[in-house]
Amino acid sequence: MCFLKSIILSYTDINLGEALFNSSTNSLSFPLNYTSDEPIYGFQFTITFNDQDLTLNQIYGGDIYNDENNFSTSLSTNTGNVLSYSETQDFIYPGSGILLNILFEINIFGNSDTICIENPIFAGTPGSTIEINQQICSNYILEEEIIPEIIIVSPDNLSTIIDYTIPITIESLNLTDQDNINVYINSQIYNTYQSAETLDLIIAPIPSTQTGNINIEAKAINSEGQEYNQEASSDSIQINFAIPGDYNLDGNVNVADIVLIVKYILGIENASALQEYASDFDNNNSINVSDVVLIVNYILS
């Protein structure tokens, strides 16, 4: 993953705007901006660049391609020569805008190079030329992007937790002191924490609606509160969670759970695996009258 820093070296009637990098296509585009006090009836110039690092792909967009102008435009990807004019005497009105966009494919990353518009000739009122600088250049630097990374280390994905709280450990990489971490429970924001390489959290109390299957998600956010959109900048897990003694998984432990556990012990009530874990109050892998007594004592206490 990369991003671009564009440095404008010169400015005149035309200039190369800030470079735009498309990571999905490994392409680089520059808008060619213009400012003119008179109408533009046509133009020609040569695009020069390092052909080992870049491949000239196409020119597109801009005012020469809008519905009001009928310009015929040609590009030689081998020589970089561009020629554009109107066969119907259409012209670009005086003012400022984007003349066209220049698109390159990136062959080699990591280099600093220069793209230039050389020998530009602009046609003004038919039969006249517009005086313009003979070389307009822009440096670009292709740099590696530092991506914030978030990993939920524990609990394990798809694990079962029977407790009153959920302990969570989150590890992060490449976060700044101004970044934070949002933690979500079932898509609802639980809390925001200051970034740290390791966060040991205890989520409690758990609302009654958040028992059973629970989704826990951690996302890196920047100093402006915006989430980073890279896949590595967030992580999520699914766990099965219940409070000890909460047979019906409603987030509370009361007489309703005792009635259902007794029915389960008598064989007239079926239970899911999570309900069985929740009913085994003494954690001896067996559900019997001892668990009922302990749950009764818990309720009375």
N, C-alpha and C positions, 0 to 999 in steps of 0.2 A: 504494500500500500504506500502511495507516495502523494506528496502535494507539491505545489509549485509556488515559488516566490518570483514575482516579475519586477524588474527594475527598468524604468523608462530612462533611456540615456539621452534622447533628444526629442524636441518637440517643434513642430512647424505647422504648415497647413494640413499635414496628415501625420498621424502617429500610431504606433502599435500599442494597443491597450494591454491590460493585464492578462497574463496567460491563464487559461482554464484547463485543468487536467481532468480527464475522465478515466477513473481507475478501471472501470469495467471493460473499456476498449483499448486501454493504454494509448490514448490519443491526447494531443495537445493542440489547442486552438487559440488564435490571437485575433481579436477584432482590429480592423484597420479603421481608425477614426478619422474624420475629416472636419475641417472648418473652412468655409469658403464664403467670400463676399460676392461672388458672382456664380452664375449657373455653371454646372459641370456637364458637358456634352459627351465626354469620353475620357479615357485615360489608358495609359500603359505603364508598366514597370516590371522589374525583375525581382523575384524573391530569392535571396541567397541565404544559405544555412549550411550546417555541417551534415552532409548526406550520409555520414557513417552513423550519426546519432539519430537522425530523423529521416523520414520519408514523406515527401510532400504528397498529400492525398487529394485535396480538393479545396475549392473556394465556394462559399455558400452564404446565404442570408444577406442582410444589409439592405441599404436603400436601392441598390441596383436591381434587386430582385423583388421589390414590392410591386403591388398591382398598378401603381401610377406610372411606373417607368418601364419602358420596353427596350431594355439593353441586351445586346448580344455580347456574351462574355466567354472568352476562351482562356484556358490554362494549359501550359505545357508542363507536366510534372517532371519532365527530364531537365528542362532548362530553367524552369521557374518563371518563364515569361507569362505575363498576364496582359490581355488586350480586351477592352470593353468599350462599346459605343452603341449608339442608338441608330437604327436604320430609318426611324420615323421622326428624327429630330426631337425626340424626348430628351429631357435633361433633369438633373438633380438640382432642386431649388437651392439658392444661397442659404446658408445656415450651418448647423453642426449635426453630426450623427455618425452612424456606423456605415462605412462604405460597403464593406464585405467582411467575411470571416475567413481566416486561413487555417486549414486543418492539416495536422501532421500526425503520422504514426510514429511512436517512439521505438527506436531500435535498441538503444543502450541507455540505461539509467545511471544517474550519479554524476553526470558531467555538467559543467557550466559552459554554455555556448551562446552564440549571438545569431539572431535572425534579423535580416536587413531588407528594406525596400530600397532598391537602387535604381538610378536613372529614371525617376518618375516623370512622365509627361502628361499633363492634364489639359484637355481642350476646353476652352471657355466659349465665348460667343463664336459661332462658326467661322473658322479661319484664324482664330487667335489661340494662343497657349497661355496657361496660367503659370507664372513663375513659382517655383517650389524648390525646396532643398533637394539636393541630389542623392542624399543617403539618409534614411531614417532607420534606426536600429533599436533593438531591445534585447537585453540580456535575460536569460532565464536560468534558474537553478533548480534542478530536480533533486529534492531532498527526501530522505526517508521519514515517513510520518510516525511519530511516537503514539501508539495506541494505548489508552488506559485499559487494563485488564482486570476483571473481577472473577473470582472463583469462590464458590461456596464449598468449603473443605468438609464441613460436617454440619448436620448429620448427613449420612449417605442418602442418595436418591432412592426412593421407594422403601425407606426404612420405616419401622413402626416404633412410636414413642408413646409410652403410657406414663404420664407425669403431669405435674401441674404447670410446668413451664417447658419451653423449647430452647435448649442451648444451641447456639449457632456460631460457627467460626467462619469468617470471611477473610480471604487473602486478596490483596490488590497489588498491582504493579503499574508503574508509570503514572501514578496520580500525583498531582501537585498539592501543596499545602492549602490551596484555595478550592480544591475539589472536595466533593462530599459523596456519600453513598446513601442512596435511598433503599429502604427495605420495605417490600410489599408482602402482605399476607392475603392470598386469594384476590389479587389485583387491587387491593386497597392499601394505600400508604400506611405503614405502621410507624416509621420514624425515619429521621435523617441523622446520619452520623458523620462526624469529621473523618476525613480519609486517614487511613493508617495501613501499614503493611499487613497487619493482622488485627482483625476485630473479633473479640470474643463477646458475644451478646447473649442475654437471657431474655427471651420474649415472654412477657407475663404482664398482667393476666391474659389468658386467651378468652376472647368473647365466646359466648355459648354457640354462636353460629359457626365458629371455626373449629369444629371437631370433625372427625372422619378424615376424608382426603383433603389435604391442605397443600396449596402451592405457595412456596416461598421464593421470592425473587429479590436479587440485589442488583442495583444499577448505579453506575458512576455518573455523577452530574458535575457540571463545571461551575465556576464561580457565579455565573448568572442564573443558576438553577436549571439549566437545560441539560437533558440527558445526551450523552455521547451516543451516536447512532451506529457505531461499529458493533459487530456481533460479539467480539471479545470483551466489550465493556459492560456486559451484564451476564448474569448466570441465574439459573432457577432449578429448583428441585421439587419433587412431590414426596410428601410423607403421609403416613397414616398416624393420626394423633387422637388420643382419648385421655380423659381424666380418670384416675383409678376409681373404680366403683361405678362409673357412668355407663351402665349397660345399654341404655337407650340412646346414648351419644347426643344428648341434648345440651351438654355443657354443665349439667348440674348433677349432684349426687343426692338422692332423696328416696323416699319410700317407694316410689314407682320403680326405681332400679332394683330394690330388694325384692319386690313382688316378681319381677321378671327373672331375676337370678334364681329364686326358689323354683319357679316353673321350669327353668333350664335344668336345674339339678334333678328335678323330678322327671325330666325327659319329655315335657309337654311344650317346650319352647325351643326353637332352633336359634342358633346364634352364628353371626359371622366371626371370622378370625379376630377382627378387631374387638368385637364385643367380648369374646372369650379372654383376650388379653386384658381388657378393662375390668373384667369380673374377677380375675385372679389377684385379689387384693394383697395376698401375702407372697406373691411371686414364687409359688412352689410348683408351678405347672399343673395344678389341680384346682378345680372349682368345686367347693363343698361348703358345708355349714360353717366352717372356720372363716371363710371369706365373708359369709353373711354376717357373722358376729362382729367381725372387724369393721365392716361397712356401717353396721348399726351404731357401733361405738364412735365411728368417725362422724356420723350425722349428729349424734347426741352431744358430741364435744363442741 
